[in-house]
């Protein structure tokens, strides 16, 4: 995904993303399931516009900040199941967003 606010510094960019994340409380009927998907936070390879694929790289501090913004947006959401890629960047993002530590 291209960053719509690339000229801003990290705190300003995170604030914009917080405003972009619009969470609408769904009204689920019995038997319905809500599935939320979140992409991992920024890594060095993403920042440099290089393909990461199966290269296991960690989040940058800005990526952790992005995950924290998502955590705040989903605050109060009860997660029954959390599924993540085994890649470090995805596991770390999932742990930050959900507040559920990795079970390795």
ZADO-1210 file (C-alpha; in nm, 4 decimals, padded with zeros to 6 digits):
<atoms>
<atom x="00.0000" y="00.0000" z="00.0000" code="UNK" pos="1"/>
<atom x="00.1340" y="00.3437" z="-00.0848" code="UNK" pos="2"/>
<atom x="00.1560" y="00.5915" z="00.1980" code="UNK" pos="3"/>
<atom x="-00.0851" y="00.8795" z="00.1213" code="UNK" pos="4"/>
<atom x="00.1117" y="01.1152" z="00.3464" code="UNK" pos="5"/>
<atom x="00.4808" y="01.0426" z="00.2699" code="UNK" pos="6"/>
<atom x="00.6045" y="01.3978" z="00.3361" code="UNK" pos="7"/>
<atom x="00.5033" y="01.3937" z="00.7040" code="UNK" pos="8"/>
<atom x="00.7218" y="01.2795" z="00.9902" code="UNK" pos="9"/>
<atom x="00.6278" y="00.9610" z="01.1775" code="UNK" pos="10"/>
<atom x="00.4092" y="01.1136" z="01.4552" code="UNK" pos="11"/>
<atom x="00.2137" y="01.3283" z="01.2085" code="UNK" pos="12"/>
<atom x="00.1729" y="01.0345" z="00.9687" code="UNK" pos="13"/>
<atom x="00.0477" y="00.8101" z="01.2508" code="UNK" pos="14"/>
<atom x="-00.2094" y="01.0717" z="01.3494" code="UNK" pos="15"/>
<atom x="-00.3375" y="01.0843" z="00.9921" code="UNK" pos="16"/>
<atom x="-00.3589" y="00.7035" z="00.9801" code="UNK" pos="17"/>
<atom x="-00.5492" y="00.7076" z="01.3106" code="UNK" pos="18"/>
<atom x="-00.8040" y="00.9355" z="01.1483" code="UNK" pos="19"/>
<atom x="-00.8144" y="00.7170" z="00.8344" code="UNK" pos="20"/>
<atom x="-00.8929" y="00.4031" z="01.0363" code="UNK" pos="21"/>
<atom x="-01.2691" y="00.4166" z="01.0631" code="UNK" pos="22"/>
<atom x="-01.4122" y="00.1504" z="01.2860" code="UNK" pos="23"/>
<atom x="-01.7856" y="00.0984" z="01.2602" code="UNK" pos="24"/>
<atom x="-01.9302" y="-00.1225" z="01.5295" code="UNK" pos="25"/>
<atom x="-02.1030" y="-00.4010" z="01.3421" code="UNK" pos="26"/>
<atom x="-02.4362" y="-00.5404" z="01.4449" code="UNK" pos="27"/>
<atom x="-02.3874" y="-00.9108" z="01.3951" code="UNK" pos="28"/>
<atom x="-02.6754" y="-01.1499" z="01.3898" code="UNK" pos="29"/>
<atom x="-02.6588" y="-01.4887" z="01.5562" code="UNK" pos="30"/>
<atom x="-02.4202" y="-01.7147" z="01.3658" code="UNK" pos="31"/>
<atom x="-02.2421" y="-01.4294" z="01.1875" code="UNK" pos="32"/>
<atom x="-01.8692" y="-01.3762" z="01.2234" code="UNK" pos="33"/>
<atom x="-01.6650" y="-01.0606" z="01.1824" code="UNK" pos="34"/>
<atom x="-01.3161" y="-01.1041" z="01.0410" code="UNK" pos="35"/>
<atom x="-01.0695" y="-00.8159" z="01.0627" code="UNK" pos="36"/>
<atom x="-00.7474" y="-00.8095" z="00.8634" code="UNK" pos="37"/>
<atom x="-00.4468" y="-00.5929" z="00.9393" code="UNK" pos="38"/>
<atom x="-00.1265" y="-00.5681" z="00.7381" code="UNK" pos="39"/>
<atom x="00.2016" y="-00.5656" z="00.9272" code="UNK" pos="40"/>
<atom x="00.3672" y="-00.2364" z="01.0187" code="UNK" pos="41"/>
<atom x="00.6514" y="-00.0730" z="00.8284" code="UNK" pos="42"/>
<atom x="00.9783" y="-00.2627" z="00.7792" code="UNK" pos="43"/>
<atom x="01.3081" y="-00.1516" z="00.6319" code="UNK" pos="44"/>
<atom x="01.2278" y="-00.3310" z="00.3069" code="UNK" pos="45"/>
<atom x="00.8855" y="-00.1616" z="00.2812" code="UNK" pos="46"/>
<atom x="01.0373" y="00.1772" z="00.3550" code="UNK" pos="47"/>
<atom x="01.3003" y="00.1298" z="00.0841" code="UNK" pos="48"/>
<atom x="01.0317" y="00.0017" z="-00.1574" code="UNK" pos="49"/>
<atom x="01.2038" y="-00.3352" z="-00.1869" code="UNK" pos="50"/>
<atom x="01.0109" y="-00.6600" z="-00.1981" code="UNK" pos="51"/>
<atom x="01.0228" y="-00.8417" z="00.1363" code="UNK" pos="52"/>
<atom x="00.8341" y="-01.1586" z="00.0579" code="UNK" pos="53"/>
<atom x="00.9819" y="-01.4442" z="00.2583" code="UNK" pos="54"/>
<atom x="01.2715" y="-01.2404" z="00.4025" code="UNK" pos="55"/>
<atom x="01.2037" y="-01.2284" z="00.7764" code="UNK" pos="56"/>
<atom x="01.2657" y="-00.8677" z="00.8785" code="UNK" pos="57"/>
<atom x="01.1479" y="-00.6944" z="01.1975" code="UNK" pos="58"/>
<atom x="00.9316" y="-00.3872" z="01.2265" code="UNK" pos="59"/>
<atom x="01.0920" y="-00.0469" z="01.2294" code="UNK" pos="60"/>
<atom x="01.0038" y="00.1841" z="01.5205" code="UNK" pos="61"/>
<atom x="00.7575" y="00.3555" z="01.2849" code="UNK" pos="62"/>
<atom x="00.6016" y="00.0150" z="01.2112" code="UNK" pos="63"/>
<atom x="00.5520" y="-00.0428" z="01.5841" code="UNK" pos="64"/>
<atom x="00.3918" y="00.3002" z="01.6062" code="UNK" pos="65"/>
<atom x="00.1566" y="00.2093" z="01.3188" code="UNK" pos="66"/>
<atom x="00.0579" y="-00.1094" z="01.5017" code="UNK" pos="67"/>
<atom x="-00.0068" y="00.0947" z="01.8163" code="UNK" pos="68"/>
<atom x="-00.2365" y="00.3263" z="01.6178" code="UNK" pos="69"/>
<atom x="-00.4291" y="00.0199" z="01.4989" code="UNK" pos="70"/>
<atom x="-00.4409" y="-00.1123" z="01.8583" code="UNK" pos="71"/>
<atom x="-00.5999" y="00.2123" z="01.9707" code="UNK" pos="72"/>
<atom x="-00.8495" y="00.1955" z="01.6841" code="UNK" pos="73"/>
<atom x="-00.9507" y="-00.1603" z="01.7811" code="UNK" pos="74"/>
<atom x="-00.9508" y="-00.0892" z="02.1566" code="UNK" pos="75"/>
<atom x="-01.2383" y="-00.2682" z="02.3240" code="UNK" pos="76"/>
<atom x="-01.2644" y="-00.5268" z="02.0468" code="UNK" pos="77"/>
<atom x="-01.2712" y="-00.8816" z="02.1811" code="UNK" pos="78"/>
<atom x="-01.0675" y="-01.1132" z="01.9607" code="UNK" pos="79"/>
<atom x="-01.1687" y="-01.4789" z="01.9718" code="UNK" pos="80"/>
<atom x="-00.8926" y="-01.5923" z="01.7368" code="UNK" pos="81"/>
<atom x="-00.5754" y="-01.4250" z="01.6116" code="UNK" pos="82"/>
<atom x="-00.4030" y="-01.5724" z="01.3071" code="UNK" pos="83"/>
<atom x="-00.0683" y="-01.4421" z="01.1876" code="UNK" pos="84"/>
<atom x="00.2019" y="-01.5298" z="00.9425" code="UNK" pos="85"/>
<atom x="00.5063" y="-01.6722" z="01.1236" code="UNK" pos="86"/>
<atom x="00.7152" y="-01.3795" z="00.9968" code="UNK" pos="87"/>
<atom x="00.8543" y="-01.1646" z="01.2794" code="UNK" pos="88"/>
<atom x="00.6951" y="-00.8467" z="01.1401" code="UNK" pos="89"/>
<atom x="00.3492" y="-01.0055" z="01.1305" code="UNK" pos="90"/>
<atom x="00.3761" y="-01.1711" z="01.4723" code="UNK" pos="91"/>
<atom x="00.4943" y="-00.8468" z="01.6326" code="UNK" pos="92"/>
<atom x="00.2188" y="-00.6453" z="01.4637" code="UNK" pos="93"/>
<atom x="-00.0465" y="-00.8948" z="01.5777" code="UNK" pos="94"/>
<atom x="00.0842" y="-00.8879" z="01.9350" code="UNK" pos="95"/>
<atom x="00.0782" y="-00.5081" z="01.9487" code="UNK" pos="96"/>
<atom x="-00.2634" y="-00.4689" z="01.7827" code="UNK" pos="97"/>
<atom x="-00.4400" y="-00.7325" z="01.9932" code="UNK" pos="98"/>
<atom x="-00.2426" y="-00.7081" z="02.3155" code="UNK" pos="99"/>
<atom x="-00.2078" y="-01.0867" z="02.2973" code="UNK" pos="100"/>
<atom x="00.1543" y="-01.2011" z="02.3251" code="UNK" pos="101"/>
<atom x="00.2878" y="-01.4448" z="02.0687" code="UNK" pos="102"/>
<atom x="00.2465" y="-01.8092" z="02.1709" code="UNK" pos="103"/>
<atom x="00.5471" y="-01.9127" z="01.9585" code="UNK" pos="104"/>
</atoms>
